[in-house]
Amino acid sequence: MSSLLYFFAQEVNIYPASDLFLRHRLQIVEELWESVLRQECGQKMVDLLRQLRDLCSPEGQATLDQASSVFKLIEQLNINEAIRAARAFALYFQLINIIEQDYEQRQQMTRYEASGEAGTQEIPNPISSVNSEASENPLNSGLGAELLSKSWQANPHRKCKDTFAALFPQLYQLNVPPQQIQRLIAQLDVQLVFTAHPTEIVRHTIRDKQRRVVKLLQQLDVAEKRVGNPDYAWEVAELREQLIQEIRLWWRTDELHQFKPSVLDEVDYALHYFQEVLFDAIPQLYKRFKYALANTFPWLEPPSKNFCKFGSWVGADRDGNPSVTPEITWQTACYQRKIVLERYIQSVKRLINLLSVSLHWSDVLPDLLESLEIDQSQLSEVYDELALRYRQEPYRLKISYVLKRLENTRDRNLALYNRETPKTEVPIYRSGEEFLAELRLIERNLAETGLNCQELENLICQVEIFGFNLTCLDIRQESSRHSDALNEILEYFGILKCSYNELTEAEKVAWLVGELQTRRPLIPAELPFSPKTNDIIETLRVVRSLQREFGNNICKTYIISMCRQVSDILEVLLFAKEAGLYDPGTAVGTIQVVPLFETVEDLQRSKSVMQQLFELPLYRALLAGGYTAIQKDREEEGTGEREKVSPSPLTPNLQEVMLGYSDSNKDSGFLSSNWEIHKAQKTLQRIAEEHGVTLRIFHGRGGSVGRGGGPAYEAILAQPGHSINGRIKITEQGEVLASKYSLRDLALYHLETMTTAVIQASLLKTGFDDIEPWNEIMEELAVRSRTHYRSLIYEQPDFIDFFHQVTPIEEISLLQISSRPARRPSGKKDLSSLRAIPWVFSWTQTRFLLPSWYGVGTALQEFLNEEPEENLQLLRYFYMKWPFFKMVISKAEMTLAKVDLQMARRYVEELSDPADKPRFEKLFAQIASEYYLTRELVLKITEHQQLLDGDPVLQRSVQLRNGTIVPLGFIQVSLLKRLRQSKNIATSGVIHSRYSKGELLRGALLTINGIAAGMRNTG
């Protein structure tokens, strides 16, 4: 029997003719998939899946004619058959994800190699190439169209604009001054922050199985190349059998989390990517940069090895998560150090084997011999054990001392994790810098005698990037928690005549500024306050303990979510002062307070908040590095030479500001949210420059388009150029980690494209963001879009009931995928208390994907109504030339391609209460009208015949999944319907359901897993 899904793919011809490798891979996987299902479930199940698949349209969309017959068939399934069908489709999607990820990795590596070859060729004359490809502005070409539209067999000499090997020749051709490039490289700072938001639907156990399947498939590729030789035919058969067995084990593994994960479980999930991929991959990123730069600008210095760094919110983000306690944050830091120390120990053991240099055949410098004498006095047991063995091998002896110190450091860390008193008499490394100094000593000695060691170079690079902390922990808490805590403290001591929360903003700021200028303590050592207030105080105290033990870099950022005013920032600074993180006498601090502006109103207010903040002398002194530093800056202002020496561990005059995509989108819709964030960046950058402050924007992006997700390369290029200047910080959330960091070369390519985009956006500014008439048009579009969006979401009285009935929001909240609740702790079932992630998750499951496009069509149409032909041409010009506008339209186009309104209609028809159907049908009609309008106008602007014509690979991927999500969606509707009916029956006490509530819920949750895998994003 031919492969069901492969047959479908051929029939709709969604592959370019050249994608032979991908087609072959899909055929293999689909044959294996069917074989496993036949063995595990029988031929009847395979036939059922074929029947369900055949009832859907060839384009992969549900149709009105076939919807009733599909649903009728599914309604006849018993619970076990429905669950098996759901699991089968979910398994298929995850296998397809594996294939596509590995395929993308192959494409990227092939093109990277091609770009590398191009980079070694003679640099073309920039004058003679004015009309060539080099004259194309890199900001006007998208990642998808440029990189992914060809298969891995494409022309190997085609240049890839988002790699280092292509970037630097392009900068040369465009005559970018080398001094300007060097300045940017010197300050290059790319930070990726891993978060534990509840969007990672796939279990850790399943991820491990997926990685094993990838390795087996790669081995199969090698074996198939030798298939012409009969001596190797058995190899192919054996690997196929291994794949079947691996997938059968996967099939028999539960996809659902068996328990609600603890915060430390989430820490383990996130750090898994460092252990499996990033720790070994990251030195290659620096090498790629270094060699690509040297090919074009050999006289320029490469960046520091840690130009790309990592942060984490996991175990530190306590916004709305009562499970993240000060003790959990302490244990997280210890756990991170445990991981990195164990990896260093492994590397050092390998170095002992590698560096077998003998004194008989190589000289050793005096500084190494002197260090050996010091080591002998401090670690005599190592000397007694190994001195004779390594008497002629000084490097091995030295590294053995290093190993013992690392092991002592690891043992001390374990004691700290368990809150035991560590041994004080054993020699340890107090910091990564001490360990790094020893490694550089060895490297320097090798170099002086004409040797080098790649393993040692990699280890040095890893230590420079990860230190002993692995990642920096960012603390996050919601603003009202600080004001409420301060209110309780002041009421307890009777300091103010009225409640702190009753003060005006001006009165709060005045009181806080006064309190921040005195060393008198406000908070006693023993805490007589409520648990919530004590938690705020103890969190800052544990940050101080972390900095003392791990160094300031372990935790030097405190993010205030829902930040609305200056007092929100000063309140945290006051708690920091009380914990010893800020000295009011010198204005030196060891922690930076970062405002997070999330709603549209907060984004619009961010200008005045930061303006007022920068005008406060004590805060300006804190940024400068203290009163002494700011005085020195003023004295040297006229000389043109400023000495950047500061007693503060923070980067002088650097202010980080975080912008939230999720809540602004939920608040005002996709178009309005993106425009408000774009405007806020420009405004904040201007204010920072006026005050001599360097700004770093922290982008709180999620996985889905509705939460700021999408291709990072295009998103960075679409930022206002002046807002980047070589610095960017971005969250990496949930399923994004799996899609970007599961495979080594895929992770490297992602990091390289992000860095390339940061450099391009900083050096090759288009100026289109500063064209005022264009900004005025975007402002009109954003206002119109927001008005239409809010008229449905917040002003339509039936919408809340519609949302709760026709989407699986309540069932999603029961998924055991996060330690954090789905709602903020108000207890209300309204949109304001619902977090953005389950909001987006629910609309994705039902194929509405409402948050990512609603309101765009009406805004565009109203603009076109003014001057139909002229304005359409103008919008097309925006799309061609303005990176921001192209990014917005491209994201909307991608989301529209995933929408299936016929499938969505089924949720409305089957899950609505009969009495509510008439009013819900009106809402559905309103949504459908906006969808068709938006799709029509996006196609007009892009001049595409079909959605995603400009990105055939993404188009193929979406179409491939759409067809199989349809029957899975019908299964979900059926199970949700039965589940909700069983709840109603149980509460009435009249009759018992045929199936238990637990069985039905389990089935529904499995369909949520499957659809999430098929859509490749959740929240």
Secondary structure, DSSP 8 states (H G I E B T S, - for coil): ---HHHHHHHHHT-S-TT-HHHHHHHHHHHHHHHHHHHHHH-HHHHHHHHHHHHTS-TTS---HHHHHHHHHHHHTS-HHHHHHHHHHHHHHHHHHHHHHHHHHHHHHHHHHHHHHHHHTS----TTTTTTSGGGS-GGGS-HIIIIISS-TTS-TT---TTSHHHHHHHHHHTT--HHHHHHHHHT-EEEEEEE--TT--S-HHHHHHHHHHHHHHHHHHHHHHTTTSGGGHHHHHHHHHHHHHHHHHHHTS--S-SS---HHHHHHHHHHHIIIIIHHHHHHHHHHHHHHHHHH-TTS----TTSEEEEE-TTTB-TT-TT--HHHHHHHHHHHHHHHHHHHHHHHHHHHHH----TTTS---HHHHHHHHHHHHH-HHHHHHHTTTTTT-HHHHHHHHHHHHHHHHHHHHHHHHTT----SSS---SSHHHHHHHHHHHHHHHHHTT---HHHHHHHHHHHHHTTTSSEEEEEEEHHHHHHHHHHHHHHHT-SSS-GGGS-HHHHHHHHHHHTT--S--S-SS--S-HHHHHHHHHHHHHHHHHHHH-GGGS-EEEEET--SHHHHHHHHHHHHHTTSEETTTTEESSEEEEEE-SHHHHHHHHHHHHHHHT-HHHHHHHHTSHHHHHHHHHTTTTS------SSSS-TTEEEEEEESHHHHHHH-HHHHHHHHHHHHHHHHHHHHHTT-EEEEEEE--SSGGGT-S-HHHHHHTS-GGGTTTEEEEEEETHHHHHHHSSHHHHHHHHHHHHHHHHHHHHS--SGGG-HHHHHHHHHHHHHHHHHHHHHHTT-TTHHHHHHHHS-HHHHTT-S--SS-SB-TT---STTTB-HHHHHHHHHHTT--GGGTTTHHHHHHHHHHHSHHHHHHHHHHHHHH-HHHHHHHHHHHHHHHH--HHHHHHHHHHHS-GGGHHHHHHHHHHHHHHHHHHHHHHHHHHT-SSTTTT-HHHHHHHHHHHHHHHHHHHHHHHHHHHHHHHHHHHHHTS---SS-HHHHHHHHHHHHHHHHHHHT---
